[in-house]
Amino acid sequence: MVETSTPPPAPPSPSAARRQRILLVTGMLGAGKTTALRELEDLGWESIDNFPVRLLDRLVGKDTEPFSLAIGFDCRTRGFVPDDVIARMKKWVESDSVAITTLFLDCAGHELERRFNETRRRHFLAQDMPVANGIAAERELLSPLRRWADVLIDTTDFTTNDLKQTIRAQFAQTAPKEMTVTVSSFGFSRGTPPTADLVFDMRFLDNPHWQPDLRAQTGLDAPVGEFIEQSAVFASTFEKIRSLLLELLPRYAEQGKAYVNIAFGCTGGRHRSVYTAEKMAQVLRDGGFSPTVLHRNLASRAAELVEGTQQK
C-alpha cells in the first residue's frame, strides 16, 4: 500500500533541476529501509544510512552543485528526536536551494515480529523485553514522522521484490539515472557477445560481402545500407523487431533492470549487423531512449576465411 500526502513527483523543471533533491527515508525497523535505499541507489541517488541527525545541517543545502541524496535514519540513529527532525525539515522546506521529500516505511506489528524472529535479531528498543514491546515503543516514537511524511509505504504484504518495484514506480520518474541501453553489432564468426540480453541474427539477409564494390565498405556507408534495404524481407523484419523492443524496454525498466544490451549479428560483423544496429538505435532515440551504439568487429579484418573470396 502506498499513500501520498502530495501529488506524485513530476520531472523537475529547469529551475528545480538546479536544487539539491533530498529524500529522507525512515520508518519502522524491519519495514525495508535498507532495501529501499539500495533500490534508490540503483536509480542514481547517492544514499547514506543512519547519518547522525545533528550533522544534517552541514550536509543539506551546503553544496553549490545540484545532486540527489537519499538519507536513511530511524530510532537507532544518533541524536534521533522526531520533533527535532521535523523542525529541521520545516526549515529546509523554506529554502530555495533544497527540494525535500520524506518517505515513511510502515509494517503491521505481527509481520514485524515474524521478521525479527526469523532473523533472530533483537529490537533496538527491546533488548531485555519481548520484541512486541519494542515495536510498540518505536511506533509511538515515530508517530510524528509518520504523520509528517509525504509518501507512506506499508510493506506488510510485500516481498523484497514488491518493495523494489514500488520504490521504482514512485521515484523512477525523477530518478537521476535511467536504464542504460546498448545497441551493438558483432560477427558470429568471432563468437556471440556473452553480455547480450537480446540477440538478433541478420544472416538471413543478402550479404554485401559478395558484392565486389561493397566488400571493402561497412554498414556505415550509404551504398551498403541501400543494398540491405533492397531485401524483400528487411523492412517487415525490422518493423517486427522495432515493435518488440519498444514493448520490452519499458517492461525491463519497470522490473528494475539497470542495463540492456541488444545485439545484432551477421557473419563478419561489418555489414548487415552494423547497418541494422545503427538504424535501430535511431528508432529507439525517437522512442525516448538514449542508446549507446557499439560495433565490436567493425574494425576487424574482413573474415575471408569464413565468408570466402567468392560466392558459392
Secondary structure, DSSP 4 states (H G I P E B T S, - for coil): -EEESSPPPPPPPTTGGGSEEEEEEEE-TTSSHHHHHHHHHHTT-EEEES--GGGHHHHTT--SS--EEEEE--TTSTT--HHHHHHHHHHHHT-TTEEEEEEEEE--HHHHHHHHHHHTPPPTT-TTS-HHHHHHHHHHHHHHHHHH-SEEEE-TT--HHHHHHHHHHHHGGG-S-PPEEEEEEEEGGG---TT-SEEEE-TTSPPGGGSTTTTTS-TTSHHHHHHHHTSTTHHHHHHHHHHHHHHHHHHHHHTT--EEEEEEEESSSSSHHHHHHHHHHHHHHHTT---EEEETTTTSPP-HHHH-SS--
